[in-house]
Amino acid sequence: MKKKFDSIPLGAILGIVVPLITFYLVLRFVYPFEFSDKSLHTFWMHIMAPKIMSLGALPNLGVFMLFIYTNRLKSARGVLAVTILLAIIVFIIKLT
């Protein structure tokens, strides 16, 4: 029997939306300042962005564990795929 809310696209969408919300909240409340200088932009892209993106992926663990606990393995697979993709993006940003 197919469970409700058990699909890879749903997991992928939640895997993208949850880090974006976390990223926004961190930017809004932890680092509430404007970037105007080019050197500040460089500092942002190479030092702060990977850290905040990594922090944004942390809530995906909660979503992933919720799907595992409720035995919605296809949705958990979607969240895991997006989290791995996010980790690869952060890794590439740190290398450049």
C-alpha positions in Angstrom: 0.0 0.0 0.0 1.4 3.4 -1.0 1.8 5.9 1.8 0.8 9.5 1.6 3.7 11.9 1.1 6.2 9.2 0.0 7.8 10.3 -3.2 11.3 11.3 -4.3 10.2 14.7 -5.7 8.5 15.7 -2.4 11.7 14.8 -0.5 13.8 16.8 -3.0 11.5 19.8 -2.8 11.7 19.7 1.0 15.4 19.1 0.8 15.7 22.4 -1.1 13.2 24.5 0.8 14.3 23.7 4.3 17.9 24.9 3.8 16.7 28.0 1.9 14.6 28.9 4.9 17.4 28.3 7.3 19.8 30.3 5.0 17.4 33.2 5.0 16.9 33.1 8.8 20.6 33.0 9.5 21.2 35.9 7.1 18.3 37.9 8.5 19.1 37.5 12.2 22.7 36.5 12.6 24.4 38.6 9.9 22.0 41.5 9.3 24.2 43.9 7.3 24.6 44.9 3.7 27.4 44.0 1.4 28.6 46.9 -0.8 32.3 46.7 -1.2 33.9 44.3 -3.7 36.4 43.0 -1.1 33.5 42.4 1.3 31.8 40.5 -1.6 34.9 38.3 -2.0 35.0 37.7 1.8 31.3 36.7 1.6 31.7 34.3 -1.3 34.8 32.5 -0.1 34.4 32.4 3.7 30.9 33.1 4.9 28.7 31.6 2.2 30.1 28.0 2.5 29.7 28.2 6.3 26.1 29.4 6.1 25.2 26.9 3.4 26.6 24.1 5.5 24.6 25.3 8.5 21.5 25.5 6.2 21.9 21.8 5.4 21.7 20.8 9.0 17.9 20.9 9.3 17.7 18.4 6.4 18.9 15.9 9.0 15.6 16.4 10.9 13.5 16.1 7.8 15.5 13.0 6.7 15.1 11.4 10.2 11.3 12.2 10.2 10.9 10.4 6.9 12.9 7.4 8.0 11.0 7.2 11.3 7.6 7.3 9.5 8.9 4.7 7.0 8.7 7.1 4.0 11.9 5.9 2.4 11.4 7.4 -1.1 11.0 10.9 0.4 14.0 10.3 2.6 16.0 9.4 -0.5 15.0 12.7 -2.1 16.2 14.7 0.9 19.4 12.7 1.0 20.1 13.3 -2.7 19.7 17.1 -2.3 21.8 17.2 0.8 24.6 15.4 -1.0 24.3 17.8 -3.9 24.5 20.7 -1.4 27.6 19.2 0.2 29.2 19.0 -3.2 28.4 22.6 -4.0 29.9 23.8 -0.7 33.0 21.7 -1.4 33.4 23.2 -4.8 33.0 26.8 -3.4 35.6 26.0 -0.8 38.1 24.8 -3.4 37.9 28.0 -5.5 
